[in-house]
Amino acid sequence: MIVGLTELKTFYIVSDGEEIGRVCDILLPRGEWVVRYIAAWSEEMGRNILLPCSCLQEVDRDKRTIRADVQRSQVEESPDMDLTKQIERQAEQELYEYYGWPPYWLQEEQDVNPTGVLSGEAEKMSESDQSEFQSPELQPATNIAGAYAVHSNEGEFGILQDILVDVEAWTIQYLAVDTPDNEGSILVETDHVSEIDWIAREVYLSLPADMLLDSPVYRPQEPLTPELERSLHEYYDRIRKNI
């Protein structure tokens, strides 16, 4: 199931039928399309909580809930994570040790081309780059949506407005891009992102504008329907056959 970040922020994290907090963000490392953590705001605790996606289970769109394999009492005593500051690897380590889970980087450190790496990044990685990949800088997705200019391979194309997540694999599947000529957003498959300039806040795509403009239209205020998902898969399957 594909869910936009805009919609995802209306969901609640629950455990054993109890609400833990409302989703407020997702965190992904630079150069990857993998969601590492989901952040939720707990009114009762008065703070943000951070949970690795590996502990997330059933996502119920109708009930707007995400079930997590944690106890509420565990969450209440979990390390406090300040999302306004850079989360260092040591803080991640403390979080995983607290819950008693194996950290994701131990499973991936031997991978040559880790799943979800931004197109072209794996080929450019030197030995020092791979070391940096193992200690990536985590990016809150809300800092990206609405703030990055998007370029086709011909020039400026639009503004990134939303990020669409596969909530079963917890990977970023599409970017929703607003363009001057469309009432809704154009959905761009992340396979066609060639580069992101994190300093200049720009996303570069490998496709021409006229090809992108034929993508099915998406409205962030509305759920991504199964019919639209099928249309997107068919559309990008056709593109892959023609490039």
C-alpha positions as CSV (number, residue, x, y, z in Angstrom):
1,M,0.0,0.0,0.0
2,I,1.3,3.4,-1.0
3,V,0.6,6.3,1.4
4,G,1.6,10.0,1.0
5,L,3.4,11.7,3.9
6,T,0.5,14.2,4.0
7,E,-1.9,11.4,4.7
8,L,0.5,9.4,6.9
9,K,0.6,12.4,9.3
10,T,-3.1,11.7,10.1
11,F,-2.2,8.2,11.4
12,Y,-1.6,7.1,15.0
13,I,0.9,4.6,16.3
14,V,-0.9,2.0,18.5
15,S,0.2,-0.9,20.7
16,D,-2.2,-3.5,22.2
17,G,-5.0,-1.2,21.3
18,E,-3.5,1.8,23.0
19,E,-2.6,5.0,21.2
20,I,1.1,6.0,21.6
21,G,1.2,9.1,19.4
22,R,0.3,10.7,16.1
23,V,2.7,10.4,13.2
24,C,4.6,13.7,12.6
25,D,7.5,12.7,10.4
26,I,9.6,10.0,8.8
27,L,13.4,9.9,8.7
28,L,15.5,8.8,5.8
29,P,19.3,8.9,5.2
30,R,20.8,11.0,2.5
31,G,21.3,9.0,-0.7
32,E,18.7,6.4,0.2
33,W,15.0,5.8,-0.4
34,V,14.6,3.7,2.7
35,V,12.6,5.0,5.7
36,R,14.6,4.3,8.8
37,Y,12.3,5.7,11.5
38,I,8.8,7.0,12.0
39,A,8.4,9.9,14.5
40,A,5.2,10.5,16.4
41,W,4.1,13.2,18.8
42,S,2.7,12.0,22.1
43,E,0.4,14.6,23.8
44,E,0.4,12.6,27.0
45,M,4.2,12.2,27.2
46,G,4.7,15.8,25.9
47,R,7.5,14.8,23.5
48,N,8.3,13.1,20.2
49,I,9.0,9.4,20.1
50,L,11.1,7.6,17.5
51,L,10.5,4.1,16.4
52,P,12.5,2.0,13.8
53,C,10.4,0.9,10.9
54,S,11.5,-2.7,11.6
55,C,9.1,-2.7,14.7
56,L,6.1,-1.5,12.7
57,Q,3.5,-4.1,11.7
58,E,0.0,-3.7,10.4
59,V,-1.0,-0.4,8.7
60,D,-4.8,0.1,8.7
61,R,-5.8,2.9,6.4
62,D,-9.5,2.9,7.4
63,K,-8.7,3.2,11.1
64,R,-5.7,5.5,10.5
65,T,-3.5,3.3,12.7
66,I,0.0,1.7,12.5
67,R,0.5,-1.1,14.9
68,A,3.9,-1.3,16.6
69,D,5.6,-4.2,18.2
70,V,6.4,-2.3,21.4
71,Q,4.9,-1.9,24.8
72,R,3.6,1.5,25.8
73,S,5.6,1.3,29.0
74,Q,8.7,0.7,26.9
75,V,8.0,3.8,24.8
76,E,7.4,5.9,27.9
77,E,10.9,5.2,29.2
78,S,12.6,5.3,25.7
79,P,15.5,7.7,25.0
80,D,14.3,11.2,24.3
81,M,15.2,12.2,20.6
82,D,15.3,15.8,19.7
83,L,14.2,15.9,16.0
84,T,15.3,19.5,15.7
85,K,18.9,18.4,15.9
86,Q,21.0,15.9,13.9
87,I,20.5,12.4,15.2
88,E,24.0,10.9,15.6
89,R,24.8,7.2,15.2
90,Q,25.5,7.0,19.0
91,A,21.9,8.1,19.7
92,E,20.6,5.5,17.2
93,Q,22.8,2.8,18.9
94,E,21.3,3.8,22.3
95,L,17.8,3.5,20.9
96,Y,18.4,0.0,19.5
97,E,20.1,-1.2,22.6
98,Y,17.2,0.1,24.8
99,Y,14.7,-2.0,22.8
100,G,17.0,-4.9,22.4
101,W,16.8,-5.0,18.6
102,P,19.7,-5.6,16.2
103,P,20.6,-2.3,14.4
104,Y,19.9,-2.1,10.7
105,W,23.5,-1.0,9.8
106,L,25.0,-4.3,11.1
107,Q,22.8,-6.1,8.5
108,E,23.8,-3.8,5.7
109,E,27.4,-3.1,6.2
110,Q,28.5,-5.9,3.9
111,D,26.2,-4.8,1.1
112,V,27.9,-3.5,-2.0
113,N,24.6,-1.9,-3.4
114,P,22.2,-1.6,-0.4
115,T,18.5,-1.7,-1.2
116,G,17.0,1.8,-1.7
117,V,20.2,3.6,-2.6
118,L,19.5,6.7,-4.7
119,S,20.0,6.0,-8.4
120,G,23.7,6.4,-9.4
121,E,24.9,6.7,-5.8
122,A,26.2,3.2,-5.4
123,E,28.4,3.4,-8.5
124,K,30.0,6.6,-7.2
125,M,30.8,5.3,-3.7
126,S,34.5,5.1,-2.9
127,E,35.7,3.2,0.2
128,S,35.4,6.3,2.3
129,D,31.9,7.0,0.9
130,Q,30.8,3.5,2.0
131,S,32.0,4.2,5.5
132,E,29.9,7.4,5.4
133,F,26.9,5.5,4.1
134,Q,27.1,3.3,7.2
135,S,26.7,6.5,9.4
136,P,24.3,8.5,7.2
137,E,22.8,11.9,8.0
138,L,19.1,11.3,8.7
139,Q,16.7,13.7,6.9
140,P,13.2,14.5,8.2
141,A,11.0,14.2,5.2
142,T,8.9,17.2,6.2
143,N,12.0,19.3,5.6
144,I,12.1,18.1,2.0
145,A,8.5,18.2,1.0
146,G,7.4,21.7,-0.2
147,A,11.0,23.0,-0.1
148,Y,12.9,21.4,-3.0
149,A,12.9,22.5,-6.6
150,V,12.6,19.6,-9.1
151,H,14.4,19.6,-12.5
152,S,13.8,17.3,-15.5
153,N,16.8,16.5,-17.7
154,E,15.8,19.7,-19.6
155,G,15.6,22.2,-16.8
156,E,13.4,23.3,-13.9
157,F,10.2,21.3,-13.7
158,G,8.3,22.0,-10.5
159,I,8.3,21.9,-6.7
160,L,8.4,18.7,-4.6
161,Q,5.2,18.7,-2.6
162,D,4.8,15.2,-1.1
163,I,6.6,12.0,-0.6
164,L,4.8,8.7,-1.1
165,V,5.8,5.7,1.0
166,D,5.3,1.9,0.5
167,V,4.2,1.2,4.1
168,E,4.8,-2.5,3.7
169,A,8.5,-2.3,2.6
170,W,8.9,1.2,4.2
171,T,10.6,2.6,1.1
172,I,10.0,5.9,-0.8
173,Q,8.3,4.9,-4.1
174,Y,7.2,8.3,-5.6
175,L,7.7,12.0,-5.4
176,A,4.7,14.2,-5.9
177,V,5.8,17.3,-7.9
178,D,3.6,20.4,-8.5
179,T,4.0,22.0,-11.9
180,P,2.6,25.3,-13.2
181,D,0.4,23.5,-15.8
182,N,-1.4,21.0,-13.6
183,E,-4.0,21.3,-10.9
184,G,-2.7,18.2,-9.1
185,S,0.8,16.7,-8.6
186,I,2.8,14.7,-11.1
187,L,4.0,11.4,-9.5
188,V,7.6,10.6,-10.3
189,E,9.1,7.2,-9.6
190,T,12.2,7.5,-7.4
191,D,14.1,5.2,-9.8
192,H,14.2,8.2,-12.1
193,V,15.9,10.6,-9.6
194,S,19.5,10.9,-10.7
195,E,20.8,13.3,-8.0
196,I,19.7,15.4,-5.0
197,D,21.6,18.5,-4.1
198,W,20.9,18.7,-0.3
199,I,22.6,22.1,0.0
200,A,20.8,23.9,-2.9
201,R,17.6,21.9,-2.2
202,E,17.2,20.6,-5.7
203,V,16.1,17.3,-7.1
204,Y,17.4,16.2,-10.6
205,L,15.4,13.7,-12.7
206,S,16.7,11.6,-15.6
207,L,13.5,12.0,-17.7
208,P,12.3,14.9,-20.0
209,A,9.5,17.1,-19.0
210,D,7.0,16.0,-21.7
211,M,7.4,12.4,-20.6
212,L,6.8,13.3,-17.0
213,L,3.7,15.4,-17.6
214,D,1.8,12.4,-18.9
215,S,2.0,10.8,-15.4
216,P,-1.3,10.2,-13.6
217,V,-2.3,13.2,-11.5
218,Y,-2.3,12.9,-7.7
219,R,-3.8,15.1,-5.0
220,P,-2.1,15.0,-1.6
221,Q,-5.4,15.6,0.2
222,E,-6.9,12.4,-1.3
223,P,-5.7,8.8,-0.7
224,L,-3.8,7.0,-3.4
225,T,-6.4,4.6,-4.7
226,P,-5.6,1.0,-5.9
227,E,-6.7,2.2,-9.4
228,L,-4.2,5.0,-9.4
229,E,-1.5,2.7,-8.1
230,R,-2.1,0.4,-11.0
231,S,-2.1,3.3,-13.5
232,L,1.3,4.4,-12.1
233,H,2.8,1.0,-12.4
234,E,1.6,0.6,-16.0
235,Y,2.8,4.1,-16.9
236,Y,6.3,3.7,-15.6
237,D,6.5,0.1,-17.0
238,R,5.9,1.7,-20.4
239,I,8.6,4.4,-19.8
240,R,11.1,1.7,-18.8
241,K,10.5,0.0,-22.1
242,N,11.1,3.2,-24.1
243,I,14.3,4.5,-22.5
